[in-house]
Amino acid sequence: MALYEYGNSRLSRENGFVKQILSFTRDLDEVAEELFALKTSGGQEYCGTAINKTVKNLKWSKKDDVYKVIFIAGNEAFTQGSVDFRIAISNAKKKGIFVNTIFCGTKQAGIAMQWRKAAELAVSEYTNINQGAAVARIETPQDMELSKLNRRLNTTYMAYGRGGAKALKRKHKLDTLAAPAGASVMNERIFNKAQESEAISSWDLISAIETGKIEQKNIKNEQLPEELKKMSKKEREKLIAKKLLERKKVKAKILKLQKERKKYIAEKERENASAPSTMGKAVINAIRKQASQKGFKF
């Protein structure tokens, strides 16, 4: 995932009020941290410029079987700026990139301001949302147990190597930032944490061993966290084995509870079909439809 901000009057006019926050990364904690930090003062939205910069500046895969997508959200005319959005979308299509548009306002206003036209040209999805609407938070019978499992999962992380301690500190900080948003948001975070071993294997020793990125015998002593440096080889192996087993058990329980939780939420949403569309729903629906065209299964 990569992240750009645009339409912020505090950004450089010379760059079309567009700024790259992150290039492609697998670390969702890094993305979340940057999203929490974003602030805007409003301004002109140069959609064509924003799309063009993401198409040209990011290192997109050249493979045809990779799902490549841009999501752009805003609430002003899609036609602003010096780069014609039609040209920008044409450049995206040449690289096999979907361009989904999300208009923050009424459906008709988005159509009038060319947000649907842009999506049609990209053979992609147009959605409108009310960004001011309260997001429905559905409490589930699994919430409390997932919270307990998250605390257990947090005990299995072991920072190693350069930047490991900083990354672990960020992970705990983001749990704190996400918690006030409610169980619904926090549980999605917990679910992602249970699947991210590959993404965090560069700093979490347990994930690195889980994924086969490193073998215990090849770890240099200076790379180890302080708690392991002080231990004998036997003590170290015993602790790592204990954490690996605990991680395996906790992840299995989280994935099982998440499946039950999703089923419960789907039933509640069917009962309240009139609930307003949200950013999350717009993204998920588009991903499922488009990735399926690339052969992905859900």
C-alpha positions as CSV (number, residue, x, y, z in Angstrom):
1,M,0.0,0.0,0.0
2,A,1.1,3.6,-0.7
3,L,-0.3,6.8,0.6
4,Y,-0.7,10.3,-0.9
5,E,-2.4,13.4,0.3
6,Y,-3.7,16.1,-2.1
7,G,-6.1,19.0,-2.0
8,N,-4.4,20.5,1.1
9,S,-3.6,24.2,0.7
10,R,-0.6,23.8,2.9
11,L,1.1,21.7,0.3
12,S,3.2,23.1,-2.6
13,R,1.3,24.7,-5.4
14,E,4.2,23.8,-7.7
15,N,3.6,20.1,-7.0
16,G,-0.2,20.5,-7.6
17,F,-1.0,20.3,-3.9
18,V,0.0,16.6,-4.0
19,K,2.5,14.9,-1.6
20,Q,3.6,11.3,-1.3
21,I,3.4,10.3,2.3
22,L,4.5,6.6,1.7
23,S,5.8,4.7,-1.2
24,F,4.7,1.0,-1.4
25,T,5.0,-0.8,2.0
26,R,3.6,-4.0,3.5
27,D,3.7,-2.5,7.0
28,L,0.1,-1.5,7.8
29,D,1.2,0.0,11.1
30,E,3.3,2.5,9.1
31,V,0.3,3.4,7.0
32,A,-2.0,3.7,10.0
33,E,0.5,5.9,11.8
34,E,0.6,8.3,8.9
35,L,-3.2,8.3,8.5
36,F,-3.7,9.2,12.1
37,A,-1.2,12.1,11.7
38,L,-2.8,13.6,8.5
39,K,-4.4,17.1,8.9
40,T,-5.9,19.2,6.1
41,S,-7.0,22.8,5.7
42,G,-8.9,22.2,2.5
43,G,-8.0,23.5,-0.9
44,Q,-8.2,22.7,-4.6
45,E,-8.3,19.1,-5.5
46,Y,-6.1,18.4,-8.6
47,C,-7.3,14.8,-9.2
48,G,-5.6,14.4,-12.6
49,T,-2.3,15.5,-11.1
50,A,-2.7,13.2,-8.1
51,I,-3.5,10.2,-10.2
52,N,-0.7,11.0,-12.7
53,K,1.9,11.3,-9.9
54,T,0.9,7.9,-8.3
55,V,1.0,6.2,-11.7
56,K,4.4,7.6,-12.7
57,N,6.2,7.8,-9.3
58,L,5.3,4.5,-7.7
59,K,7.1,1.2,-8.6
60,W,4.1,-0.7,-9.9
61,S,4.4,-4.4,-10.8
62,K,4.7,-5.1,-14.5
63,K,2.9,-8.5,-14.1
64,D,-0.6,-8.9,-15.6
65,D,-1.9,-11.1,-12.8
66,V,-1.2,-8.5,-10.1
67,Y,-4.2,-6.5,-8.8
68,K,-3.2,-2.8,-9.1
69,V,-5.6,-0.1,-7.9
70,I,-5.8,3.6,-7.0
71,F,-8.6,4.9,-4.6
72,I,-9.1,8.6,-4.8
73,A,-11.6,10.4,-2.5
74,G,-12.6,14.0,-2.5
75,N,-15.5,16.5,-2.6
76,E,-14.6,19.0,-5.4
77,A,-14.8,19.0,-9.2
78,F,-12.6,16.2,-10.7
79,T,-11.6,18.6,-13.5
80,Q,-9.4,20.9,-11.5
81,G,-5.7,21.4,-12.2
82,S,-3.5,21.4,-15.3
83,V,-3.4,17.7,-15.9
84,D,-6.5,16.5,-17.7
85,F,-8.0,13.6,-15.7
86,R,-8.7,11.7,-18.9
87,I,-5.0,11.6,-19.7
88,A,-4.1,10.6,-16.2
89,I,-6.6,7.7,-16.3
90,S,-5.4,6.7,-19.7
91,N,-1.8,6.4,-18.3
92,A,-3.2,4.3,-15.4
93,K,-5.0,1.9,-17.8
94,K,-1.8,1.4,-19.8
95,K,-0.3,-0.1,-16.6
96,G,-3.4,-2.2,-15.8
97,I,-4.3,0.0,-12.8
98,F,-7.9,0.4,-11.7
99,V,-8.9,3.9,-10.6
100,N,-11.8,3.9,-8.2
101,T,-13.4,7.2,-7.3
102,I,-15.1,8.0,-4.0
103,F,-17.1,11.3,-3.9
104,C,-17.8,12.7,-0.5
105,G,-21.3,14.1,-1.0
106,T,-24.5,13.2,-2.8
107,K,-24.5,10.8,-5.8
108,Q,-25.8,13.4,-8.2
109,A,-23.2,16.1,-7.1
110,G,-20.5,13.5,-7.8
111,I,-21.9,12.8,-11.2
112,A,-22.1,16.5,-12.0
113,M,-18.5,17.0,-11.0
114,Q,-17.2,14.2,-13.2
115,W,-16.3,11.6,-10.5
116,R,-18.5,8.9,-12.1
117,K,-17.2,9.8,-15.6
118,A,-13.6,9.3,-14.4
119,A,-14.4,5.9,-12.9
120,E,-16.2,4.9,-16.2
121,L,-13.2,5.8,-18.2
122,A,-11.0,3.7,-15.9
123,V,-13.6,0.8,-16.1
124,S,-13.6,1.0,-12.4
125,E,-16.1,1.9,-9.5
126,Y,-17.7,5.1,-8.6
127,T,-19.1,5.5,-5.1
128,N,-20.5,8.3,-3.0
129,I,-20.4,8.5,0.7
130,N,-21.5,11.0,3.4
131,Q,-18.3,11.6,5.2
132,G,-20.1,13.3,8.1
133,A,-22.4,10.3,8.8
134,A,-21.8,8.4,12.0
135,V,-20.3,5.0,11.3
136,A,-22.4,2.1,12.7
137,R,-20.5,0.2,15.3
138,I,-21.8,-3.3,15.7
139,E,-20.9,-4.9,18.9
140,T,-20.4,-8.7,18.7
141,P,-20.3,-11.6,21.2
142,Q,-16.6,-12.1,20.2
143,D,-15.4,-8.6,21.1
144,M,-14.3,-9.3,24.7
145,E,-12.4,-12.5,23.8
146,L,-10.7,-10.8,20.9
147,S,-9.5,-8.0,23.2
148,K,-8.0,-10.6,25.6
149,L,-6.3,-12.4,22.7
150,N,-4.8,-9.2,21.5
151,R,-3.1,-8.7,24.8
152,R,-1.7,-12.2,24.6
153,L,-0.6,-11.6,21.0
154,N,1.3,-8.5,22.1
155,T,3.4,-10.6,24.5
156,T,4.8,-12.6,21.6
157,Y,6.6,-9.8,19.8
158,M,10.4,-9.7,20.1
159,A,12.1,-6.7,18.5
160,Y,15.4,-7.5,16.8
161,G,17.8,-5.7,14.5
162,R,18.1,-2.0,13.6
163,G,14.8,-0.3,14.1
164,G,13.1,-3.2,15.8
165,A,12.5,-1.4,19.1
166,K,11.0,1.6,17.3
167,A,8.7,-0.6,15.3
168,L,7.5,-2.4,18.4
169,K,6.8,0.8,20.2
170,R,4.8,2.0,17.2
171,K,2.7,-1.1,17.2
172,H,1.7,-0.6,20.8
173,K,1.1,3.1,20.2
174,L,-1.3,2.3,17.4
175,D,-3.3,-0.1,19.6
176,T,-3.8,2.8,21.9
177,L,-4.8,5.2,19.0
178,A,-7.2,2.7,17.5
179,A,-9.0,1.7,20.7
180,P,-11.1,4.8,21.1
181,A,-12.7,4.2,17.7
182,G,-14.5,1.2,19.2
183,A,-14.4,-2.6,19.1
184,S,-15.3,-2.7,15.4
185,V,-12.1,-0.9,14.4
186,M,-9.9,-2.5,17.0
187,N,-11.0,-6.0,16.0
188,E,-10.2,-5.4,12.4
189,R,-6.7,-4.3,13.6
190,I,-6.4,-7.5,15.7
191,F,-7.4,-9.6,12.7
192,N,-4.7,-7.9,10.5
193,K,-2.1,-8.4,13.3
194,A,-2.9,-12.1,13.2
195,Q,-1.9,-12.3,9.5
196,E,1.0,-9.9,9.2
197,S,4.0,-12.2,9.9
198,E,5.6,-11.6,6.5
199,A,5.2,-7.8,6.7
200,I,6.8,-7.5,10.2
201,S,9.5,-10.2,9.8
202,S,12.2,-7.5,9.3
203,W,11.9,-6.4,13.0
204,D,9.9,-9.1,14.9
205,L,12.1,-12.1,15.7
206,I,9.1,-14.5,16.1
207,S,7.7,-13.5,12.7
208,A,11.1,-13.9,11.1
209,I,11.4,-17.4,12.4
210,E,7.7,-18.2,11.6
211,T,8.2,-17.2,8.0
212,G,11.6,-18.8,7.6
213,K,13.3,-15.5,7.0
214,I,16.0,-16.4,9.5
215,E,17.1,-19.4,11.5
216,Q,17.9,-19.1,15.2
217,K,21.4,-20.3,14.7
218,N,22.2,-17.5,12.2
219,I,21.1,-14.6,14.4
220,K,23.9,-12.4,15.5
221,N,24.0,-11.6,19.2
222,E,24.1,-7.9,18.6
223,Q,20.8,-8.2,16.7
224,L,19.0,-9.7,19.7
225,P,16.7,-7.9,22.1
226,E,18.3,-7.1,25.5
227,E,16.2,-9.8,27.2
228,L,17.8,-12.5,25.0
229,K,21.4,-11.2,25.1
230,K,21.5,-12.0,28.8
231,M,20.4,-15.6,28.4
232,S,22.2,-18.8,27.8
233,K,21.6,-20.5,24.4
234,K,19.4,-23.1,26.1
235,E,17.3,-20.5,27.9
236,R,17.0,-18.4,24.7
237,E,15.8,-21.4,22.6
238,K,13.3,-22.3,25.3
239,L,11.8,-18.8,25.4
240,I,11.6,-18.5,21.6
241,A,9.9,-21.9,21.4
242,K,7.4,-20.8,24.0
243,K,6.6,-17.6,22.2
244,L,6.3,-19.4,18.8
245,L,3.8,-21.8,20.3
246,E,1.8,-19.1,22.0
247,R,1.7,-17.1,18.7
248,K,0.4,-20.1,16.9
249,K,-2.4,-20.8,19.4
250,V,-3.5,-17.1,19.6
251,K,-3.5,-16.6,15.9
252,A,-5.6,-19.7,15.3
253,K,-8.2,-18.5,17.9
254,I,-8.3,-14.9,16.5
255,L,-8.9,-16.2,13.0
256,K,-11.7,-18.5,14.2
257,L,-13.4,-15.7,16.2
258,Q,-13.1,-13.3,13.3
259,K,-14.9,-15.7,11.0
260,E,-17.7,-16.0,13.6
261,R,-17.7,-12.2,14.1
262,K,-18.0,-11.5,10.4
263,K,-21.0,-13.8,10.1
264,Y,-22.7,-12.0,13.0
265,I,-22.0,-8.6,11.5
266,A,-23.3,-9.7,8.1
267,E,-26.6,-10.8,9.7
268,K,-26.9,-7.5,11.5
269,E,-26.2,-5.5,8.3
270,R,-28.9,-7.4,6.4
271,E,-31.3,-6.3,9.1
272,N,-30.3,-2.7,8.6
273,A,-29.9,-2.6,4.8
274,S,-30.5,1.2,4.8
275,A,-27.3,2.0,6.7
276,P,-25.2,4.6,4.8
277,S,-22.3,3.6,2.6
278,T,-18.9,4.1,4.2
279,M,-15.3,4.5,2.9
280,G,-14.5,1.0,4.2
281,K,-17.5,-0.6,2.4
282,A,-16.6,1.3,-0.8
283,V,-13.1,0.0,-0.8
284,I,-13.9,-3.6,0.1
285,N,-16.7,-3.9,-2.5
286,A,-14.4,-2.6,-5.2
287,I,-11.5,-4.8,-4.2
288,R,-13.6,-7.9,-4.2
289,K,-15.1,-7.2,-7.6
290,Q,-11.9,-6.2,-9.3
291,A,-9.5,-8.7,-7.7
292,S,-11.9,-11.5,-8.7
293,Q,-11.4,-10.5,-12.3
294,K,-7.7,-11.1,-11.7
295,G,-8.3,-14.6,-10.4
296,F,-8.3,-13.8,-6.7
297,K,-10.8,-15.8,-4.5
298,F,-12.4,-14.5,-1.3
